[in-house]
Amino acid sequence: MILIEYSGGRYTLRYIRVKDSSTSKYHILSVSNDIKTCKEGIAWTFGMTPSEYNPIKET
């Protein structure tokens, strides 16, 4: 997870870095400030909870 603080630490932007398995390219996704872990962030992008997001294999 990438955290960027601004305005003297009053605000924090949260991002996760993900790899596209089909192209091997990395992408940066913005996530909600409520997100605390990378897994939670990825699940959030799919509209799931971390417990719901358990892929066996990603393609």
N, CA, C, O and CB atoms as a CASP TS submission, in Angstrom:
PFRMAT TS
TARGET T0000
AUTHOR 0000-0000-0000
METHOD Language model
MODEL 1
PARENT N/A
ATOM      1  N   MET     1       0.849  -1.160   0.000  1.00  0.00           N
ATOM      2  CA  MET     1       0.000   0.000   0.000  1.00  0.00           C
ATOM      3  C   MET     1       0.900   1.230   0.000  1.00  0.00           C
ATOM      4  O   MET     1       1.934   1.275   0.666  1.00  0.00           O
ATOM      5  CB  MET     1      -0.969  -0.006   1.217  1.00  0.00           C
ATOM      6  N   ILE     2       0.475   2.210  -0.760  1.00  0.00           N
ATOM      7  CA  ILE     2       1.199   3.469  -0.856  1.00  0.00           C
ATOM      8  C   ILE     2       0.364   4.537  -0.160  1.00  0.00           C
ATOM      9  O   ILE     2      -0.801   4.742  -0.500  1.00  0.00           O
ATOM     10  CB  ILE     2       1.491   3.854  -2.351  1.00  0.00           C
ATOM     11  N   LEU     3       0.961   5.212   0.808  1.00  0.00           N
ATOM     12  CA  LEU     3       0.277   6.290   1.525  1.00  0.00           C
ATOM     13  C   LEU     3       0.970   7.599   1.198  1.00  0.00           C
ATOM     14  O   LEU     3       2.193   7.701   1.291  1.00  0.00           O
ATOM     15  CB  LEU     3       0.267   6.037   3.065  1.00  0.00           C
ATOM     16  N   ILE     4       0.194   8.596   0.816  1.00  0.00           N
ATOM     17  CA  ILE     4       0.741   9.917   0.533  1.00  0.00           C
ATOM     18  C   ILE     4       0.011  10.914   1.419  1.00  0.00           C
ATOM     19  O   ILE     4      -1.201  11.101   1.311  1.00  0.00           O
ATOM     20  CB  ILE     4       0.599  10.290  -0.988  1.00  0.00           C
ATOM     21  N   GLU     5       0.777  11.547   2.295  1.00  0.00           N
ATOM     22  CA  GLU     5       0.201  12.556   3.183  1.00  0.00           C
ATOM     23  C   GLU     5       0.431  13.937   2.591  1.00  0.00           C
ATOM     24  O   GLU     5       1.475  14.209   1.996  1.00  0.00           O
ATOM     25  CB  GLU     5       0.812  12.463   4.608  1.00  0.00           C
ATOM     26  N   TYR     6      -0.559  14.804   2.763  1.00  0.00           N
ATOM     27  CA  TYR     6      -0.411  16.180   2.306  1.00  0.00           C
ATOM     28  C   TYR     6      -1.130  17.114   3.263  1.00  0.00           C
ATOM     29  O   TYR     6      -1.844  16.674   4.164  1.00  0.00           O
ATOM     30  CB  TYR     6      -0.952  16.348   0.872  1.00  0.00           C
ATOM     31  N   SER     7      -0.935  18.391   3.056  1.00  0.00           N
ATOM     32  CA  SER     7      -1.466  19.434   3.945  1.00  0.00           C
ATOM     33  C   SER     7      -0.989  19.220   5.373  1.00  0.00           C
ATOM     34  O   SER     7      -1.775  19.245   6.320  1.00  0.00           O
ATOM     35  CB  SER     7      -3.006  19.454   3.901  1.00  0.00           C
ATOM     36  N   GLY     8       0.311  19.008   5.506  1.00  0.00           N
ATOM     37  CA  GLY     8       0.893  18.846   6.835  1.00  0.00           C
ATOM     38  C   GLY     8       0.436  17.592   7.551  1.00  0.00           C
ATOM     39  O   GLY     8       0.405  17.565   8.782  1.00  0.00           O
ATOM     40  N   GLY     9       0.081  16.551   6.810  1.00  0.00           N
ATOM     41  CA  GLY     9      -0.356  15.302   7.424  1.00  0.00           C
ATOM     42  C   GLY     9      -1.828  15.263   7.763  1.00  0.00           C
ATOM     43  O   GLY     9      -2.301  14.298   8.365  1.00  0.00           O
ATOM     44  N   ARG    10      -2.562  16.299   7.387  1.00  0.00           N
ATOM     45  CA  ARG    10      -4.001  16.333   7.679  1.00  0.00           C
ATOM     46  C   ARG    10      -4.792  15.364   6.807  1.00  0.00           C
ATOM     47  O   ARG    10      -5.863  14.902   7.200  1.00  0.00           O
ATOM     48  CB  ARG    10      -4.539  17.742   7.489  1.00  0.00           C
ATOM     49  N   TYR    11      -4.267  15.061   5.635  1.00  0.00           N
ATOM     50  CA  TYR    11      -4.957  14.183   4.694  1.00  0.00           C
ATOM     51  C   TYR    11      -4.007  13.090   4.223  1.00  0.00           C
ATOM     52  O   TYR    11      -2.800  13.299   4.109  1.00  0.00           O
ATOM     53  CB  TYR    11      -5.503  14.986   3.490  1.00  0.00           C
ATOM     54  N   THR    12      -4.571  11.933   3.956  1.00  0.00           N
ATOM     55  CA  THR    12      -3.778  10.821   3.439  1.00  0.00           C
ATOM     56  C   THR    12      -4.497  10.220   2.241  1.00  0.00           C
ATOM     57  O   THR    12      -5.688   9.917   2.297  1.00  0.00           O
ATOM     58  CB  THR    12      -3.535   9.745   4.537  1.00  0.00           C
ATOM     59  N   LEU    13      -3.751  10.055   1.162  1.00  0.00           N
ATOM     60  CA  LEU    13      -4.262   9.351  -0.014  1.00  0.00           C
ATOM     61  C   LEU    13      -3.726   7.929   0.041  1.00  0.00           C
ATOM     62  O   LEU    13      -2.565   7.718   0.391  1.00  0.00           O
ATOM     63  CB  LEU    13      -3.845  10.072  -1.356  1.00  0.00           C
ATOM     64  N   ARG    14      -4.557   6.956  -0.300  1.00  0.00           N
ATOM     65  CA  ARG    14      -4.166   5.547  -0.242  1.00  0.00           C
ATOM     66  C   ARG    14      -4.262   4.924  -1.628  1.00  0.00           C
ATOM     67  O   ARG    14      -5.243   5.098  -2.349  1.00  0.00           O
ATOM     68  CB  ARG    14      -5.050   4.770   0.761  1.00  0.00           C
ATOM     69  N   TYR    15      -3.214   4.196  -1.969  1.00  0.00           N
ATOM     70  CA  TYR    15      -3.152   3.525  -3.264  1.00  0.00           C
ATOM     71  C   TYR    15      -2.630   2.111  -3.067  1.00  0.00           C
ATOM     72  O   TYR    15      -1.903   1.823  -2.115  1.00  0.00           O
ATOM     73  CB  TYR    15      -2.255   4.310  -4.259  1.00  0.00           C
ATOM     74  N   ILE    16      -3.018   1.234  -3.989  1.00  0.00           N
ATOM     75  CA  ILE    16      -2.434  -0.102  -4.025  1.00  0.00           C
ATOM     76  C   ILE    16      -1.835  -0.310  -5.411  1.00  0.00           C
ATOM     77  O   ILE    16      -2.347   0.200  -6.408  1.00  0.00           O
ATOM     78  CB  ILE    16      -3.500  -1.207  -3.691  1.00  0.00           C
ATOM     79  N   ARG    17      -0.754  -1.061  -5.454  1.00  0.00           N
ATOM     80  CA  ARG    17      -0.109  -1.387  -6.728  1.00  0.00           C
ATOM     81  C   ARG    17      -0.479  -2.817  -7.074  1.00  0.00           C
ATOM     82  O   ARG    17      -0.270  -3.733  -6.278  1.00  0.00           O
ATOM     83  CB  ARG    17       1.453  -1.203  -6.656  1.00  0.00           C
ATOM     84  N   VAL    18      -1.027  -3.002  -8.262  1.00  0.00           N
ATOM     85  CA  VAL    18      -1.441  -4.331  -8.711  1.00  0.00           C
ATOM     86  C   VAL    18      -0.774  -4.647 -10.044  1.00  0.00           C
ATOM     87  O   VAL    18      -0.435  -3.749 -10.814  1.00  0.00           O
ATOM     88  CB  VAL    18      -2.986  -4.419  -8.838  1.00  0.00           C
ATOM     89  N   LYS    19      -0.592  -5.936 -10.300  1.00  0.00           N
ATOM     90  CA  LYS    19       0.033  -6.380 -11.548  1.00  0.00           C
ATOM     91  C   LYS    19      -1.006  -7.075 -12.413  1.00  0.00           C
ATOM     92  O   LYS    19      -1.690  -7.993 -11.959  1.00  0.00           O
ATOM     93  CB  LYS    19       1.232  -7.327 -11.267  1.00  0.00           C
ATOM     94  N   ASP    20      -1.119  -6.639 -13.644  1.00  0.00           N
ATOM     95  CA  ASP    20      -2.004  -7.267 -14.619  1.00  0.00           C
ATOM     96  C   ASP    20      -1.326  -8.549 -15.095  1.00  0.00           C
ATOM     97  O   ASP    20      -0.271  -8.501 -15.727  1.00  0.00           O
ATOM     98  CB  ASP    20      -2.318  -6.301 -15.825  1.00  0.00           C
ATOM     99  N   SER    21      -1.927  -9.684 -14.792  1.00  0.00           N
ATOM    100  CA  SER    21      -1.291 -10.963 -15.122  1.00  0.00           C
ATOM    101  C   SER    21      -1.247 -11.226 -16.624  1.00  0.00           C
ATOM    102  O   SER    21      -0.447 -12.044 -17.077  1.00  0.00           O
ATOM    103  CB  SER    21      -2.022 -12.097 -14.433  1.00  0.00           C
ATOM    104  N   SER    22      -2.088 -10.552 -17.403  1.00  0.00           N
ATOM    105  CA  SER    22      -2.082 -10.792 -18.849  1.00  0.00           C
ATOM    106  C   SER    22      -1.010  -9.985 -19.575  1.00  0.00           C
ATOM    107  O   SER    22      -0.548 -10.389 -20.642  1.00  0.00           O
ATOM    108  CB  SER    22      -3.440 -10.465 -19.430  1.00  0.00           C
ATOM    109  N   THR    23      -0.610  -8.841 -19.003  1.00  0.00           N
ATOM    110  CA  THR    23       0.388  -7.988 -19.665  1.00  0.00           C
ATOM    111  C   THR    23       1.653  -7.814 -18.843  1.00  0.00           C
ATOM    112  O   THR    23       2.648  -7.291 -19.344  1.00  0.00           O
ATOM    113  CB  THR    23      -0.205  -6.632 -19.958  1.00  0.00           C
ATOM    114  N   SER    24       1.629  -8.242 -17.595  1.00  0.00           N
ATOM    115  CA  SER    24       2.731  -8.063 -16.638  1.00  0.00           C
ATOM    116  C   SER    24       3.000  -6.596 -16.317  1.00  0.00           C
ATOM    117  O   SER    24       4.063  -6.259 -15.797  1.00  0.00           O
ATOM    118  CB  SER    24       3.997  -8.698 -17.184  1.00  0.00           C
ATOM    119  N   LYS    25       2.044  -5.725 -16.622  1.00  0.00           N
ATOM    120  CA  LYS    25       2.190  -4.305 -16.295  1.00  0.00           C
ATOM    121  C   LYS    25       1.617  -4.041 -14.904  1.00  0.00           C
ATOM    122  O   LYS    25       0.662  -4.685 -14.471  1.00  0.00           O
ATOM    123  CB  LYS    25       1.482  -3.412 -17.359  1.00  0.00           C
ATOM    124  N   TYR    26       2.227  -3.079 -14.222  1.00  0.00           N
ATOM    125  CA  TYR    26       1.745  -2.668 -12.909  1.00  0.00           C
ATOM    126  C   TYR    26       0.830  -1.458 -13.047  1.00  0.00           C
ATOM    127  O   TYR    26       1.029  -0.604 -13.910  1.00  0.00           O
ATOM    128  CB  TYR    26       2.925  -2.350 -11.969  1.00  0.00           C
ATOM    129  N   HIS    27      -0.169  -1.405 -12.183  1.00  0.00           N
ATOM    130  CA  HIS    27      -1.104  -0.287 -12.163  1.00  0.00           C
ATOM    131  C   HIS    27      -1.263   0.184 -10.725  1.00  0.00           C
ATOM    132  O   HIS    27      -1.145  -0.603  -9.786  1.00  0.00           O
ATOM    133  CB  HIS    27      -2.480  -0.687 -12.775  1.00  0.00           C
ATOM    134  N   ILE    28      -1.529   1.459 -10.564  1.00  0.00           N
ATOM    135  CA  ILE    28      -1.775   2.049  -9.252  1.00  0.00           C
ATOM    136  C   ILE    28      -3.261   2.367  -9.161  1.00  0.00           C
ATOM    137  O   ILE    28      -3.801   3.087 -10.001  1.00  0.00           O
ATOM    138  CB  ILE    28      -0.900   3.336  -9.021  1.00  0.00           C
ATOM    139  N   LEU    29      -3.921   1.828  -8.140  1.00  0.00           N
ATOM    140  CA  LEU    29      -5.350   2.054  -7.936  1.00  0.00           C
ATOM    141  C   LEU    29      -5.569   2.848  -6.658  1.00  0.00           C
ATOM    142  O   LEU    29      -4.993   2.537  -5.616  1.00  0.00           O
ATOM    143  CB  LEU    29      -6.117   0.714  -7.880  1.00  0.00           C
ATOM    144  N   SER    30      -6.392   3.858  -6.744  1.00  0.00           N
ATOM    145  CA  SER    30      -6.762   4.636  -5.565  1.00  0.00           C
ATOM    146  C   SER    30      -7.824   3.863  -4.795  1.00  0.00           C
ATOM    147  O   SER    30      -8.742   3.300  -5.391  1.00  0.00           O
ATOM    148  CB  SER    30      -7.278   6.059  -5.959  1.00  0.00           C
ATOM    149  N   VAL    31      -7.701   3.836  -3.473  1.00  0.00           N
ATOM    150  CA  VAL    31      -8.692   3.161  -2.637  1.00  0.00           C
ATOM    151  C   VAL    31      -9.176   4.108  -1.545  1.00  0.00           C
ATOM    152  O   VAL    31      -8.563   5.143  -1.282  1.00  0.00           O
ATOM    153  CB  VAL    31      -8.102   1.869  -2.016  1.00  0.00           C
ATOM    154  N   SER    32     -10.266   3.741  -0.927  1.00  0.00           N
ATOM    155  CA  SER    32     -10.878   4.537   0.131  1.00  0.00           C
ATOM    156  C   SER    32      -9.942   4.685   1.327  1.00  0.00           C
ATOM    157  O   SER    32      -9.111   3.815   1.587  1.00  0.00           O
ATOM    158  CB  SER    32     -12.195   3.904   0.573  1.00  0.00           C
ATOM    159  N   ASN    33     -10.079   5.774   2.038  1.00  0.00           N
ATOM    160  CA  ASN    33      -9.262   5.994   3.235  1.00  0.00           C
ATOM    161  C   ASN    33      -9.588   5.019   4.358  1.00  0.00           C
ATOM    162  O   ASN    33      -8.837   4.923   5.328  1.00  0.00           O
ATOM    163  CB  ASN    33      -9.445   7.408   3.729  1.00  0.00           C
ATOM    164  N   ASP    34     -10.696   4.297   4.241  1.00  0.00           N
ATOM    165  CA  ASP    34     -11.051   3.287   5.241  1.00  0.00           C
ATOM    166  C   ASP    34     -10.224   2.011   5.073  1.00  0.00           C
ATOM    167  O   ASP    34     -10.184   1.182   5.981  1.00  0.00           O
ATOM    168  CB  ASP    34     -12.540   2.956   5.149  1.00  0.00           C
ATOM    169  N   ILE    35      -9.577   1.847   3.944  1.00  0.00           N
ATOM    170  CA  ILE    35      -8.832   0.632   3.623  1.00  0.00           C
ATOM    171  C   ILE    35      -7.530   0.598   4.417  1.00  0.00           C
ATOM    172  O   ILE    35      -6.795   1.584   4.468  1.00  0.00           O
ATOM    173  CB  ILE    35      -8.544   0.550   2.104  1.00  0.00           C
ATOM    174  N   LYS    36      -7.255  -0.545   5.035  1.00  0.00           N
ATOM    175  CA  LYS    36      -6.052  -0.684   5.866  1.00  0.00           C
ATOM    176  C   LYS    36      -5.021  -1.655   5.301  1.00  0.00           C
ATOM    177  O   LYS    36      -3.839  -1.546   5.624  1.00  0.00           O
ATOM    178  CB  LYS    36      -6.443  -1.132   7.242  1.00  0.00           C
ATOM    179  N   THR    37      -5.447  -2.616   4.453  1.00  0.00           N
ATOM    180  CA  THR    37      -4.509  -3.605   3.913  1.00  0.00           C
ATOM    181  C   THR    37      -4.658  -3.691   2.396  1.00  0.00           C
ATOM    182  O   THR    37      -5.665  -3.258   1.835  1.00  0.00           O
ATOM    183  CB  THR    37      -4.743  -4.997   4.558  1.00  0.00           C
ATOM    184  N   CYS    38      -3.650  -4.250   1.745  1.00  0.00           N
ATOM    185  CA  CYS    38      -3.706  -4.432   0.290  1.00  0.00           C
ATOM    186  C   CYS    38      -4.840  -5.373  -0.102  1.00  0.00           C
ATOM    187  O   CYS    38      -5.579  -5.094  -1.047  1.00  0.00           O
ATOM    188  CB  CYS    38      -2.369  -4.976  -0.235  1.00  0.00           C
ATOM    189  N   LYS    39      -4.983  -6.481   0.615  1.00  0.00           N
ATOM    190  CA  LYS    39      -6.057  -7.425   0.298  1.00  0.00           C
ATOM    191  C   LYS    39      -7.416  -6.751   0.428  1.00  0.00           C
ATOM    192  O   LYS    39      -8.297  -6.950  -0.409  1.00  0.00           O
ATOM    193  CB  LYS    39      -5.985  -8.658   1.217  1.00  0.00           C
ATOM    194  N   GLU    40      -7.582  -5.962   1.465  1.00  0.00           N
ATOM    195  CA  GLU    40      -8.834  -5.231   1.656  1.00  0.00           C
ATOM    196  C   GLU    40      -9.056  -4.257   0.497  1.00  0.00           C
ATOM    197  O   GLU    40     -10.182  -4.087   0.030  1.00  0.00           O
ATOM    198  CB  GLU    40      -8.823  -4.472   3.007  1.00  0.00           C
ATOM    199  N   GLY    41      -7.981  -3.621   0.039  1.00  0.00           N
ATOM    200  CA  GLY    41      -8.080  -2.683  -1.076  1.00  0.00           C
ATOM    201  C   GLY    41      -8.476  -3.360  -2.374  1.00  0.00           C
ATOM    202  O   GLY    41      -9.317  -2.847  -3.112  1.00  0.00           O
ATOM    203  N   ILE    42      -7.877  -4.508  -2.660  1.00  0.00           N
ATOM    204  CA  ILE    42      -8.225  -5.239  -3.878  1.00  0.00           C
ATOM    205  C   ILE    42      -9.671  -5.710  -3.809  1.00  0.00           C
ATOM    206  O   ILE    42     -10.415  -5.575  -4.780  1.00  0.00           O
ATOM    207  CB  ILE    42      -7.276  -6.439  -4.086  1.00  0.00           C
ATOM    208  N   ALA    43     -10.071  -6.256  -2.678  1.00  0.00           N
ATOM    209  CA  ALA    43     -11.457  -6.694  -2.505  1.00  0.00           C
ATOM    210  C   ALA    43     -12.408  -5.520  -2.698  1.00  0.00           C
ATOM    211  O   ALA    43     -13.447  -5.661  -3.343  1.00  0.00           O
ATOM    212  CB  ALA    43     -11.661  -7.326  -1.111  1.00  0.00           C
ATOM    213  N   TRP    44     -12.062  -4.371  -2.148  1.00  0.00           N
ATOM    214  CA  TRP    44     -12.887  -3.167  -2.255  1.00  0.00           C
ATOM    215  C   TRP    44     -13.104  -2.777  -3.717  1.00  0.00           C
ATOM    216  O   TRP    44     -14.202  -2.359  -4.085  1.00  0.00           O
ATOM    217  CB  TRP    44     -12.237  -2.004  -1.491  1.00  0.00           C
ATOM    218  N   THR    45     -12.062  -2.909  -4.563  1.00  0.00           N
ATOM    219  CA  THR    45     -12.213  -2.550  -5.977  1.00  0.00           C
ATOM    220  C   THR    45     -13.207  -3.458  -6.694  1.00  0.00           C
ATOM    221  O   THR    45     -13.761  -3.072  -7.723  1.00  0.00           O
ATOM    222  CB  THR    45     -10.863  -2.609  -6.681  1.00  0.00           C
ATOM    223  N   PHE    46     -13.439  -4.657  -6.167  1.00  0.00           N
ATOM    224  CA  PHE    46     -14.417  -5.582  -6.740  1.00  0.00           C
ATOM    225  C   PHE    46     -15.758  -5.534  -6.001  1.00  0.00           C
ATOM    226  O   PHE    46     -16.662  -6.311  -6.309  1.00  0.00           O
ATOM    227  CB  PHE    46     -13.865  -7.002  -6.714  1.00  0.00           C
ATOM    228  N   GLY    47     -15.889  -4.635  -5.039  1.00  0.00           N
ATOM    229  CA  GLY    47     -17.134  -4.528  -4.279  1.00  0.00           C
ATOM    230  C   GLY    47     -17.325  -5.672  -3.302  1.00  0.00           C
ATOM    231  O   GLY    47     -18.455  -6.052  -2.995  1.00  0.00           O
ATOM    232  N   MET    48     -16.214  -6.226  -2.810  1.00  0.00           N
ATOM    233  CA  MET    48     -16.262  -7.365  -1.888  1.00  0.00           C
ATOM    234  C   MET    48     -15.586  -7.018  -0.568  1.00  0.00           C
ATOM    235  O   MET    48     -14.876  -6.020  -0.450  1.00  0.00           O
ATOM    236  CB  MET    48     -15.593  -8.600  -2.517  1.00  0.00           C
ATOM    237  N   THR    49     -15.830  -7.877   0.418  1.00  0.00           N
ATOM    238  CA  THR    49     -15.084  -7.789   1.670  1.00  0.00           C
ATOM    239  C   THR    49     -13.837  -8.659   1.517  1.00  0.00           C
ATOM    240  O   THR    49     -13.788  -9.510   0.629  1.00  0.00           O
ATOM    241  CB  THR    49     -15.962  -8.245   2.904  1.00  0.00           C
ATOM    242  N   PRO    50     -12.827  -8.459   2.368  1.00  0.00           N
ATOM    243  CA  PRO    50     -11.636  -9.309   2.280  1.00  0.00           C
ATOM    244  C   PRO    50     -11.947 -10.799   2.427  1.00  0.00           C
ATOM    245  O   PRO    50     -11.295 -11.631   1.795  1.00  0.00           O
ATOM    246  CB  PRO    50     -10.642  -8.900   3.338  1.00  0.00           C
ATOM    247  N   SER    51     -12.932 -11.140   3.251  1.00  0.00           N
ATOM    248  CA  SER    51     -13.269 -12.561   3.421  1.00  0.00           C
ATOM    249  C   SER    51     -13.946 -13.132   2.174  1.00  0.00           C
ATOM    250  O   SER    51     -13.854 -14.334   1.921  1.00  0.00           O
ATOM    251  CB  SER    51     -14.183 -12.747   4.642  1.00  0.00           C
ATOM    252  N   GLU    52     -14.622 -12.293   1.396  1.00  0.00           N
ATOM    253  CA  GLU    52     -15.246 -12.750   0.154  1.00  0.00           C
ATOM    254  C   GLU    52     -14.227 -12.882  -0.979  1.00  0.00           C
ATOM    255  O   GLU    52     -14.410 -13.688  -1.892  1.00  0.00           O
ATOM    256  CB  GLU    52     -16.358 -11.790  -0.259  1.00  0.00           C
ATOM    257  N   TYR    53     -13.156 -12.091  -0.921  1.00  0.00           N
ATOM    258  CA  TYR    53     -12.152 -12.092  -1.986  1.00  0.00           C
ATOM    259  C   TYR    53     -11.059 -13.102  -1.664  1.00  0.00           C
ATOM    260  O   TYR    53     -10.109 -12.795  -0.945  1.00  0.00           O
ATOM    261  CB  TYR    53     -11.546 -10.680  -2.176  1.00  0.00           C
ATOM    262  N   ASN    54     -11.202 -14.298  -2.199  1.00  0.00           N
ATOM    263  CA  ASN    54     -10.219 -15.371  -2.005  1.00  0.00           C
ATOM    264  C   ASN    54     -10.046 -16.137  -3.304  1.00  0.00           C
ATOM    265  O   ASN    54     -10.474 -17.287  -3.408  1.00  0.00           O
ATOM    266  CB  ASN    54     -10.653 -16.329  -0.861  1.00  0.00           C
ATOM    267  N   PRO    55      -9.420 -15.509  -4.299  1.00  0.00           N
ATOM    268  CA  PRO    55      -9.273 -16.219  -5.577  1.00  0.00           C
ATOM    269  C   PRO    55      -8.333 -17.416  -5.439  1.00  0.00           C
ATOM    270  O   PRO    55      -7.299 -17.341  -4.776  1.00  0.00           O
ATOM    271  CB  PRO    55      -8.749 -15.263  -6.664  1.00  0.00           C
ATOM    272  N   ILE    56      -8.710 -18.504  -6.073  1.00  0.00           N
ATOM    273  CA  ILE    56      -7.849 -19.683  -6.089  1.00  0.00           C
ATOM    274  C   ILE    56      -6.695 -19.435  -7.045  1.00  0.00           C
ATOM    275  O   ILE    56      -5.541 -19.746  -6.751  1.00  0.00           O
ATOM    276  CB  ILE    56      -8.643 -20.957  -6.499  1.00  0.00           C
ATOM    277  N   LYS    57      -7.033 -18.867  -8.195  1.00  0.00           N
ATOM    278  CA  LYS    57      -6.026 -18.532  -9.192  1.00  0.00           C
ATOM    279  C   LYS    57      -6.492 -17.278  -9.913  1.00  0.00           C
ATOM    280  O   LYS    57      -7.658 -17.158 -10.288  1.00  0.00           O
ATOM    281  CB  LYS    57      -5.789 -19.713 -10.197  1.00  0.00           C
ATOM    282  N   GLU    58      -5.577 -16.356 -10.100  1.00  0.00           N
ATOM    283  CA  GLU    58      -5.917 -15.137 -10.823  1.00  0.00           C
ATOM    284  C   GLU    58      -5.409 -15.263 -12.244  1.00  0.00           C
ATOM    285  O   GLU    58      -4.266 -15.656 -12.477  1.00  0.00           O
ATOM    286  CB  GLU    58      -5.321 -13.883 -10.129  1.00  0.00           C
ATOM    287  N   THR    59      -6.276 -14.925 -13.198  1.00  0.00           N
ATOM    288  CA  THR    59      -5.875 -14.987 -14.608  1.00  0.00           C
ATOM    289  C   THR    59      -6.163 -13.689 -15.310  1.00  0.00           C
ATOM    290  O   THR    59      -5.891 -13.559 -16.503  1.00  0.00           O
ATOM    291  CB  THR    59      -6.583 -16.126 -15.322  1.00  0.00           C
TER
END
